[in-house]
Amino acid sequence: MRYECAEKFKHKPPEFWEDFLITDEKKWDTEGYDNAQNDQVRAKCVQNVPAKEKKKFPASRMGWLGMSCRGLTPLVWFRGNVNGTVYREKILKKIVVDDVLVKLSVFSI
């Protein structure tokens, strides 16, 4: 399905892509990555297994970035949880509507 979509759109002119804003976000935990299922220790007794201390709610950061054929959006950093309201206020209204759409309308004049 992805290949068919790529084949369909690969010969489109640059003007076609001016209406698209591609975004991505990444979340990091401050305690690092720990896969309890795969990171196991073999030992003959319990005393030889090192203890792993983890917080119940570790601090996290999230970064958001968007790109279009005109360039990149500003990089936005979030602290803590991101719910719909925070995303709407900090990203959609502030970055996408105010910055990106205004700049795109200036470019098209």
Secondary structure in CASP SS format (residue, H / E / C, confidence):
PFRMAT SS
TARGET T0000
AUTHOR 0000-0000-0000
METHOD secondary structure of the structure
MODEL  1
M C 1.00
R H 1.00
Y H 1.00
E H 1.00
C H 1.00
A H 1.00
E H 1.00
K H 1.00
F H 1.00
K C 1.00
H C 1.00
K C 1.00
P C 1.00
P H 1.00
E H 1.00
F H 1.00
W H 1.00
E H 1.00
D H 1.00
F C 1.00
L C 1.00
I E 1.00
T E 1.00
D E 1.00
E E 1.00
K E 1.00
K E 1.00
W E 1.00
D E 1.00
T C 1.00
E C 1.00
G C 1.00
Y C 1.00
D C 1.00
N C 1.00
A C 1.00
Q C 1.00
N C 1.00
D C 1.00
Q C 1.00
V C 1.00
R C 1.00
A C 1.00
K C 1.00
C C 1.00
V H 1.00
Q H 1.00
N H 1.00
V C 1.00
P C 1.00
A C 1.00
K C 1.00
E C 1.00
K C 1.00
K C 1.00
K C 1.00
F C 1.00
P C 1.00
A C 1.00
S E 1.00
R E 1.00
M E 1.00
G E 1.00
W E 1.00
L E 1.00
G E 1.00
M E 1.00
S E 1.00
C C 1.00
R C 1.00
G E 1.00
L E 1.00
T C 1.00
P C 1.00
L C 1.00
V E 1.00
W E 1.00
F E 1.00
R E 1.00
G C 1.00
N C 1.00
V C 1.00
N C 1.00
G H 1.00
T H 1.00
V H 1.00
Y H 1.00
R H 1.00
E H 1.00
K H 1.00
I H 1.00
L H 1.00
K H 1.00
K H 1.00
I H 1.00
V H 1.00
V H 1.00
D H 1.00
D H 1.00
V H 1.00
L H 1.00
V H 1.00
K H 1.00
L H 1.00
S H 1.00
V H 1.00
F H 1.00
S H 1.00
I C 1.00
END
